[in-house]
């Protein structure tokens, strides 16, 4: 059986922000989608824009880019929606790239 895992590669401040990256307090790793396993898809990535409320909770996740398209999107959105950041009192926007890999 293959070991399947996901790596959160980057948390990058969006261009509209003038301050440093938000501090992540809680990360939830996405589950490797059953659809990808059935289709023998061994790798992919999702770049998503995360809207963070002033209290540090994720208020919205938007997929910006995905490869392959629509295979890992739902898993990424579901996991990123559960992330928690240090509250700053002001809304923020950041981008995260998740890389999915399946290894035997």
C-alpha positions, 0 to 999 in steps of 0.5 A, spaced: 500 500 500 502 507 498 503 512 503 500 518 501 501 525 504 501 532 503 506 538 504 504 545 505 509 548 501 509 556 502 505 561 506 506 567 502 503 574 504 499 577 498 501 583 495 496 587 498 499 586 505 504 591 508 506 586 514 510 579 515 506 573 514 501 571 519 503 566 524 500 559 523 497 556 530 494 550 527 494 546 520 490 541 518 493 536 513 488 535 507 486 527 506 489 524 499 482 524 495 480 517 493 478 520 486 486 521 485 487 514 488 482 511 483 485 515 477 492 513 479 494 520 480 500 520 484 502 528 485 499 535 484 498 541 487 493 547 489 495 554 490 489 557 494 488 564 497 486 564 504 482 570 507 483 571 515 478 574 519 481 579 525 480 573 530 485 569 526 479 564 523 479 562 516 473 566 513 474 564 506 478 559 501 479 560 494 483 556 489 487 560 485 491 554 481 490 547 481 494 541 477 491 537 475 484 541 475 479 539 480 482 533 483 485 536 489 481 542 490 476 540 495 481 536 500 485 543 500 479 547 501 476 543 506 483 542 510 485 550 509 478 552 512 480 549 519 487 552 519 487 557 525 492 564 525 494 568 530 489 574 530 491 581 529 485 584 529 484 586 522 482 582 516 488 579 512 489 575 505 495 570 504 496 565 499 498 557 501 501 552 496 499 545 498 503 539 494 500 532 494 504 526 493 503 519 493 509 515 494 510 507 494 
